[in-house]
């Protein structure tokens, strides 16, 4: 019995009728040894195929995704940039003590959390464009008070009201919602990966720029009574973030709309009425559109024929 079983397990193993010899002489020590090795040429070909598939999935995204990724980058730069210098900024520029600065920033953090919770609900009700425009408008006022204000009243107004109403609403994953609406299950993983990459890249650039601008000289401005004063390197960097907020507001106003890509195979789509209207050639309030990739689908099918078949 032991001889027959051992031969069925592996015919190449010499066995005897004793129970101790019914096992193979040597078991694979690792998983790699027990699996067949793939030739390097096939591995390289598989890698090339995966790169082509990534390019295809990117080109299948609508061009509006590029606007959202740019907004994600600018929003991250604005947010990280102020976080890097805020403590030092309020202590040096507004002459707050360490304990007073800690208390002020602690209260600001709690207010930000409260407005963030409310903002996440408002995004679902009013849409990405309306919330983004409102938050950016309020954020411009708060960042203006931080960049050009000199009094503690301006500081408290910016940190306790304008910054929570503006910056906190922009930190609730606002543009993640826009990406979700502009992608399908096929392209959504790549869209979110690009979003996180742009988010982290902006933070890294902001960090490097802060270190670079610390070496700048103070600038004395006396040409305008509203903007007069000494601009230290820290204040100059906050002014840079103020410019970024202005640019972001203009991009949102001109290019960001609440378009939704409808895919009938999307399990998360959930809008049966929109799918039905879309299949009948109807659209409601201009909020739904068919998926229009950056390059026309028939052109992509010619270029990436094998990848289309595998997806």
Secondary structure, DSSP 4 states (H G I P E B T S, - for coil): -HHHHHHHH-TTS---SSGGGSS-S---SSHHHHSPPPPHHHHHHHHHHHHHHHHHHHHTS-THHHHHHHHHHHHHHHHHHHHHHHHHHHHHHS---HHHHHHHHHHHHHHHHHHHHHHHHHHHHH-HHHHHHHHHHHHHHHHHHHHH--SHHHHHHIIIIIHIIIIIGGGSSHHHHHHHHT--TTTHHHHHHHHHHHHHHHHHHHHHHHHHHTTSPPEEE-S-TTT-EEE-HHHHHHHHHHHHHHHHHHHHHHH----EEE-TT-TTT--HHHHHHHHTT--STT-EEE---SS-HHHHHHHTHHHHHH-
